[in-house]
Amino acid sequence: MPVVTRRRVTVDDQPLARSIGGRIREARLKAGLTQQQLAGERYTKAYVSALENGVSKPSMAALNYLSGRLGVTSAALMAGDADRWSRLEADVLLASGRWQEALDIYDSHLGEERGGGMRAELLLGRAEALSRLDRGPEATAAGSEAAEIFDRQGREADATLARYWVANGEYVQGNVTEARRLIEAILAKVRAGLRVEPDFHLRMVIALAAVETRDGEYDRALAYLSEIRGLADKLDDRRRATYFFDLAYSYRETGDYEGAVRTGYASLALFTAMGAESETAALENDLALAFLKLGNLARANEFVSSARGRFEALRDARWLAHVADTEAQISLAASSFEQAATLAEQAIEGAELTGNQKALIDALVTRAQIRRRSGDRDGADADFARAADLARASGSHGRIREVLRAWSEMLAESGDHRRAYELTHEALLV
């Protein structure tokens, strides 16, 4: 879901917060800046004062911004004793996208039987790292335990943030109904005045758009994304790139392929500039599909080839299943049926090996279309039936409708109008 949004990195204990605040003040005075000058356009004088006095907990984003204006490194502002530094190091690794390394540190600390708020903080970091590593069930468990501890301590904002990562864990598992329920509950609290962290309201709207996209509800996703269009320039580069990514995907699924290409390029430029290889590769795969719909097979092949190279370098078997399906669709459009069939088989095998249900459903539909074009209607019917069963089991209304409509279209073309009507009727009732 966001899997591309970042959790704030906070300093939980007051002694360390005061220590960092003292270093900020010392560096500010050395640089000859007032608190207002240090705050710049992003923060306020009052916020800098609260940081310097250890009253407010600095986020990693704040430390990175302030250290840049002070001409020092964020590490210099955070320097502390070994144990606390190790915990902060995990948070920094998490914020920089080095999720497995961060998870290893969180797990090592949790193994020391820490209790109370410290355990909840570690579980919160663990939940995010696991979610980003596509380990949904473990992320959900860690986030739920963290939320329960925060609830007992009366830390509502932290409990809400933990439940956001529970929602992410559900989303990773494909449980879009539960993910939507959790995010809508969180958003209701935020709209009622709960302050979690900067731009959290915006993040929840983006998360809901991602859930609706995952569920195939592209019109609803576009409505959410349109709601925040005017705020995109206020996002950091990664969130803005994610916003454009989601917008491009929704444009493609609703048939606006020119819009998909336009916003896809905007997202690609941002992700490439950040060196975000996984996100860049995922977007290249989506751009390949957009160009396929536009009939530009040369550009589609160019983007999917680049996506394959990146995911192979990352050894991301889960995403390679999606790439193989895209390649199969491109080959089908070029009437290369044998090559398309081979690629579809690769996509199905990869999806089954990695437990990627979305890729499996997509690949089965692709293979069904290949078989239909090749004259194997029985085989196509079997693939559609399996894809429909998987879609129904997923609970994704949009996915169910997509499969049923494609299946009914094939049946209508073959003259089986009764079954085509039955499937169309079921799709309308979903």
DRENBA-697149 format. One record per residue (C-alpha): x, y, z; residue in one letter. Coordinates in nm, 3 decimals. Example, Ala and Ser with C-alpha at 12.3 -4.5 7.8 and 13.67 -1.06 7.14 Angstrom:
<pts>
1.230;-0.450;0.780;A
1.367;-0.106;0.714;S
</pts>
This chain:
<pts>
0.000;0.000;0.000;M
0.266;0.223;0.073;P
0.447;0.042;0.111;V
0.644;0.335;-0.006;V
0.543;0.575;0.273;T
0.786;0.611;0.556;R
0.726;0.572;0.928;R
0.848;0.862;1.134;R
1.169;0.782;1.320;V
1.125;0.902;1.674;T
1.338;0.927;1.983;V
1.128;0.788;2.265;D
1.330;0.850;2.580;D
1.352;1.205;2.711;Q
1.723;1.196;2.809;P
1.824;1.124;2.451;L
1.575;1.381;2.319;A
1.731;1.644;2.548;R
2.078;1.534;2.441;S
1.991;1.576;2.073;I
1.823;1.907;2.148;G
2.140;2.031;2.313;G
2.343;1.936;2.006;R
2.096;2.115;1.779;I
2.127;2.433;1.989;R
2.506;2.408;1.997;E
2.527;2.361;1.621;A
2.280;2.643;1.560;R
2.476;2.890;1.770;L
2.799;2.784;1.603;K
2.638;2.842;1.264;A
2.519;3.186;1.373;G
2.151;3.111;1.306;L
1.842;3.216;1.498;T
1.577;2.958;1.575;Q
1.355;3.118;1.310;Q
1.633;3.099;1.049;Q
1.698;2.734;1.132;L
1.328;2.652;1.106;A
1.321;2.787;0.751;G
0.995;2.747;0.560;E
0.928;2.391;0.673;R
0.909;2.432;1.052;Y
0.836;2.704;1.308;T
1.052;2.881;1.565;K
0.839;2.722;1.837;A
0.911;2.372;1.702;Y
1.288;2.434;1.697;V
1.267;2.566;2.052;S
1.077;2.256;2.162;A
1.342;2.035;2.003;L
1.630;2.222;2.164;E
1.468;2.187;2.505;N
1.395;1.816;2.462;G
1.021;1.878;2.484;V
0.941;1.747;2.136;S
1.061;1.422;1.983;K
1.250;1.487;1.658;P
1.160;1.284;1.351;S
1.425;1.155;1.115;M
1.290;1.387;0.847;A
1.332;1.684;1.082;A
1.686;1.581;1.176;L
1.784;1.541;0.811;N
1.640;1.883;0.726;Y
1.797;2.063;1.024;L
2.135;1.895;0.988;S
2.150;2.013;0.627;G
2.084;2.372;0.731;R
2.339;2.343;1.012;L
2.611;2.196;0.794;G
2.648;1.882;1.006;V
2.536;1.521;0.966;T
2.222;1.384;1.126;S
2.443;1.118;1.287;A
2.634;1.395;1.466;A
2.309;1.521;1.616;L
2.204;1.173;1.727;M
2.532;1.047;1.875;A
2.459;0.870;2.205;G
2.557;0.562;2.400;D
2.589;0.231;2.217;A
2.253;0.079;2.312;D
2.044;0.380;2.224;R
2.247;0.437;1.909;W
2.182;0.080;1.799;S
1.807;0.139;1.829;R
1.833;0.466;1.639;L
2.048;0.296;1.379;E
1.763;0.052;1.315;A
1.523;0.344;1.270;D
1.763;0.512;1.028;V
1.805;0.190;0.831;L
1.426;0.155;0.816;L
1.384;0.512;0.692;A
1.648;0.459;0.425;S
1.486;0.144;0.287;G
1.730;-0.112;0.431;R
1.446;-0.311;0.581;W
1.610;-0.647;0.649;Q
1.901;-0.485;0.831;E
1.658;-0.281;1.041;A
1.451;-0.591;1.115;L
1.759;-0.778;1.237;D
1.832;-0.503;1.491;I
1.470;-0.483;1.610;Y
1.464;-0.861;1.656;D
1.791;-0.857;1.851;S
1.650;-0.600;2.092;H
1.319;-0.782;2.127;L
1.515;-1.094;2.216;G
1.642;-0.914;2.526;E
1.294;-0.934;2.685;E
1.235;-0.559;2.692;R
0.892;-0.462;2.815;G
0.651;-0.171;2.811;G
0.689;0.121;2.578;G
1.029;0.010;2.450;M
0.885;-0.322;2.336;R
0.598;-0.144;2.163;A
0.840;0.090;1.982;E
1.047;-0.205;1.864;L
0.736;-0.394;1.751;L
0.621;-0.086;1.561;L
0.948;-0.075;1.368;G
0.933;-0.450;1.318;R
0.579;-0.426;1.178;A
0.686;-0.172;0.916;E
0.997;-0.366;0.816;A
0.801;-0.690;0.780;L
0.527;-0.517;0.582;S
0.781;-0.374;0.339;R
0.936;-0.718;0.303;L
0.593;-0.858;0.202;D
0.570;-1.066;0.520;R
0.211;-0.970;0.585;G
0.102;-1.214;0.860;P
0.407;-1.134;1.075;E
0.361;-0.759;1.016;A
-0.001;-0.782;1.126;T
0.094;-0.970;1.444;A
0.372;-0.726;1.538;A
0.159;-0.420;1.468;G
-0.137;-0.557;1.664;S
0.076;-0.628;1.971;E
0.233;-0.283;1.951;A
-0.110;-0.119;1.925;A
-0.237;-0.308;2.230;E
0.060;-0.194;2.440;I
0.024;0.166;2.325;F
-0.350;0.151;2.406;D
-0.273;0.044;2.764;R
-0.031;0.334;2.798;Q
-0.278;0.585;2.661;G
-0.056;0.660;2.360;R
-0.336;0.694;2.107;E
-0.129;0.845;1.826;A
0.131;0.568;1.845;D
-0.143;0.302;1.863;A
-0.299;0.452;1.551;T
0.033;0.442;1.368;L
0.076;0.077;1.469;A
-0.268;-0.004;1.330;R
-0.169;0.160;1.004;Y
0.103;-0.105;0.970;W
-0.151;-0.372;1.067;V
-0.356;-0.247;0.772;A
-0.046;-0.266;0.554;N
0.008;-0.625;0.663;G
-0.349;-0.710;0.569;E
-0.303;-0.533;0.236;Y
0.013;-0.732;0.161;V
-0.184;-1.053;0.225;Q
-0.454;-0.940;-0.017;G
-0.711;-0.889;0.261;N
-0.835;-0.564;0.110;V
-1.165;-0.560;0.297;T
-0.992;-0.566;0.635;E
-0.726;-0.320;0.518;A
-0.997;-0.080;0.403;R
-1.185;-0.114;0.734;R
-0.875;-0.035;0.938;L
-0.769;0.262;0.726;I
-1.119;0.410;0.724;E
-1.128;0.382;1.106;A
-0.789;0.553;1.129;I
-0.894;0.826;0.887;L
-1.209;0.893;1.093;A
-0.993;0.955;1.401;K
-0.758;1.182;1.211;V
-1.046;1.383;1.067;R
-1.183;1.414;1.422;A
-0.861;1.587;1.527;G
-0.614;1.315;1.623;L
-0.259;1.428;1.540;R
-0.027;1.141;1.453;V
0.252;1.290;1.244;E
0.290;1.544;0.960;P
0.085;1.467;0.648;D
-0.072;1.160;0.812;F
-0.419;1.256;0.686;H
-0.276;1.274;0.336;L
-0.105;0.937;0.377;R
-0.434;0.775;0.477;M
-0.609;0.907;0.167;V
-0.324;0.776;-0.048;I
-0.345;0.441;0.134;A
-0.719;0.419;0.067;L
-0.654;0.493;-0.300;A
-0.401;0.207;-0.306;A
-0.653;-0.029;-0.143;V
-0.923;0.064;-0.393;E
-0.676;0.011;-0.678;T
-0.581;-0.331;-0.538;R
-0.952;-0.415;-0.517;D
-1.009;-0.311;-0.876;G
-1.221;-0.009;-0.775;E
-1.032;0.227;-1.005;Y
-1.294;0.501;-1.021;D
-1.298;0.525;-0.641;R
-0.918;0.521;-0.635;A
-0.908;0.809;-0.882;L
-1.157;1.001;-0.668;A
-0.925;0.974;-0.367;Y
-0.621;1.065;-0.575;L
-0.800;1.363;-0.727;S
-0.883;1.481;-0.376;E
-0.513;1.528;-0.301;I
-0.394;1.636;-0.647;R
-0.340;1.995;-0.535;G
-0.129;1.883;-0.240;L
0.116;1.667;-0.436;A
0.380;1.939;-0.449;D
0.386;1.948;-0.068;K
0.489;1.583;-0.045;L
0.848;1.467;-0.019;D
0.995;1.309;-0.333;D
0.913;0.949;-0.238;R
0.553;1.020;-0.146;R
0.506;1.234;-0.455;R
0.650;0.956;-0.667;A
0.412;0.711;-0.501;T
0.119;0.944;-0.563;Y
0.201;0.965;-0.935;F
0.255;0.586;-0.944;F
-0.094;0.518;-0.802;D
-0.247;0.779;-1.029;L
-0.081;0.625;-1.336;A
-0.203;0.277;-1.241;Y
-0.560;0.398;-1.191;S
-0.554;0.591;-1.519;Y
-0.440;0.277;-1.701;R
-0.709;0.059;-1.546;E
-0.984;0.308;-1.633;T
-0.868;0.329;-1.995;G
-0.691;0.667;-1.986;D
-0.363;0.537;-2.126;Y
-0.230;0.878;-2.222;E
-0.284;0.992;-1.863;G
-0.115;0.674;-1.740;A
0.192;0.741;-1.953;V
0.208;1.109;-1.855;R
0.189;1.054;-1.480;T
0.395;0.737;-1.507;G
0.686;0.933;-1.651;Y
0.660;1.186;-1.367;A
0.677;0.906;-1.110;S
0.956;0.726;-1.294;L
1.174;1.037;-1.295;A
1.137;1.076;-0.918;L
1.199;0.710;-0.836;F
1.500;0.693;-1.069;T
1.651;1.005;-0.913;A
1.620;0.843;-0.569;M
1.779;0.520;-0.683;G
1.463;0.333;-0.582;A
1.522;0.024;-0.796;E
1.218;-0.179;-0.692;S
0.973;0.107;-0.732;E
1.134;0.207;-1.062;T
1.104;-0.147;-1.195;A
0.740;-0.177;-1.085;A
0.659;0.149;-1.259;L
0.839;0.038;-1.576;E
0.620;-0.272;-1.579;N
0.310;-0.055;-1.548;D
0.431;0.177;-1.824;L
0.484;-0.128;-2.045;A
0.118;-0.221;-1.993;L
0.007;0.135;-2.067;A
0.204;0.142;-2.393;F
0.062;-0.202;-2.478;L
-0.290;-0.060;-2.450;K
-0.184;0.228;-2.674;L
-0.060;-0.023;-2.933;G
0.305;0.084;-2.903;N
0.464;-0.258;-2.869;L
0.818;-0.127;-2.919;A
0.794;0.103;-2.615;R
0.612;-0.167;-2.418;A
0.897;-0.411;-2.486;N
1.155;-0.148;-2.393;E
1.001;-0.084;-2.052;F
0.926;-0.445;-1.963;V
1.281;-0.547;-2.058;S
1.421;-0.284;-1.823;S
1.183;-0.394;-1.547;A
1.294;-0.756;-1.587;R
1.660;-0.657;-1.564;G
1.604;-0.462;-1.243;R
1.394;-0.731;-1.074;F
1.640;-1.003;-1.174;E
1.920;-0.799;-1.017;A
1.707;-0.764;-0.703;L
1.621;-1.138;-0.718;R
1.257;-1.045;-0.670;D
1.076;-1.361;-0.784;A
0.740;-1.225;-0.671;R
0.753;-0.930;-0.909;W
0.910;-1.132;-1.189;L
0.581;-1.321;-1.209;A
0.408;-0.992;-1.296;H
0.679;-0.910;-1.550;V
0.641;-1.248;-1.723;A
0.265;-1.190;-1.747;D
0.325;-0.848;-1.904;T
0.566;-1.003;-2.153;E
0.307;-1.270;-2.235;A
0.044;-1.002;-2.305;Q
0.285;-0.816;-2.534;I
0.368;-1.136;-2.723;S
-0.002;-1.211;-2.759;L
-0.060;-0.865;-2.904;A
0.215;-0.940;-3.156;A
0.041;-1.272;-3.241;S
0.345;-1.467;-3.116;S
0.126;-1.735;-2.959;F
0.395;-1.989;-2.877;E
0.615;-1.733;-2.704;Q
0.314;-1.586;-2.526;A
0.214;-1.931;-2.397;A
0.566;-2.000;-2.267;T
0.577;-1.666;-2.084;L
0.230;-1.718;-1.937;A
0.343;-2.056;-1.802;E
0.646;-1.886;-1.644;Q
0.419;-1.625;-1.487;A
0.185;-1.890;-1.345;I
0.472;-2.097;-1.208;E
0.638;-1.792;-1.052;G
0.313;-1.673;-0.898;A
0.241;-2.016;-0.749;E
0.594;-2.048;-0.607;L
0.578;-1.708;-0.439;T
0.214;-1.724;-0.331;G
0.134;-1.416;-0.540;N
-0.240;-1.455;-0.590;Q
-0.285;-1.135;-0.788;K
-0.016;-1.233;-1.038;A
-0.163;-1.584;-1.058;L
-0.512;-1.454;-1.140;I
-0.372;-1.215;-1.401;D
-0.155;-1.485;-1.560;A
-0.444;-1.733;-1.577;L
-0.657;-1.473;-1.755;V
-0.370;-1.404;-1.994;T
-0.325;-1.776;-2.066;R
-0.700;-1.810;-2.119;A
-0.688;-1.535;-2.377;Q
-0.390;-1.698;-2.547;I
-0.574;-2.030;-2.561;R
-0.886;-1.861;-2.693;R
-0.688;-1.694;-2.971;R
-0.522;-2.030;-3.046;S
-0.857;-2.208;-3.075;G
-0.839;-2.399;-2.745;D
-1.172;-2.289;-2.599;R
-1.194;-2.571;-2.344;D
-0.852;-2.481;-2.206;G
-0.944;-2.113;-2.198;A
-1.268;-2.195;-2.017;D
-1.077;-2.396;-1.755;A
-0.831;-2.111;-1.696;D
-1.110;-1.859;-1.659;F
-1.291;-2.090;-1.415;A
-0.980;-2.123;-1.199;R
-0.910;-1.748;-1.213;A
-1.271;-1.676;-1.114;A
-1.252;-1.913;-0.816;D
-0.930;-1.746;-0.697;L
-1.080;-1.401;-0.743;A
-1.391;-1.497;-0.546;R
-1.174;-1.642;-0.267;A
-0.972;-1.318;-0.253;S
-1.282;-1.113;-0.178;G
-1.165;-0.845;-0.422;S
-1.481;-0.716;-0.587;H
-1.297;-0.542;-0.866;G
-1.087;-0.848;-0.942;R
-1.397;-1.070;-0.951;I
-1.569;-0.834;-1.195;R
-1.263;-0.817;-1.423;E
-1.235;-1.196;-1.451;V
-1.608;-1.255;-1.495;L
-1.642;-0.989;-1.762;R
-1.345;-1.123;-1.960;A
-1.484;-1.476;-1.929;W
-1.835;-1.374;-2.034;S
-1.690;-1.191;-2.334;E
-1.519;-1.510;-2.451;M
-1.835;-1.714;-2.401;L
-2.045;-1.462;-2.593;A
-1.801;-1.473;-2.884;E
-1.825;-1.853;-2.889;S
-2.206;-1.841;-2.894;G
-2.270;-1.953;-2.535;D
-2.493;-1.657;-2.454;H
-2.669;-1.819;-2.158;R
-2.349;-1.868;-1.958;R
-2.220;-1.530;-2.072;A
-2.537;-1.369;-1.933;Y
-2.506;-1.557;-1.604;E
-2.147;-1.437;-1.555;L
-2.234;-1.080;-1.652;T
-2.523;-1.086;-1.403;H
-2.293;-1.216;-1.128;E
-2.042;-0.941;-1.205;A
-2.313;-0.677;-1.171;L
-2.413;-0.815;-0.829;L
-2.060;-0.812;-0.686;V
</pts>
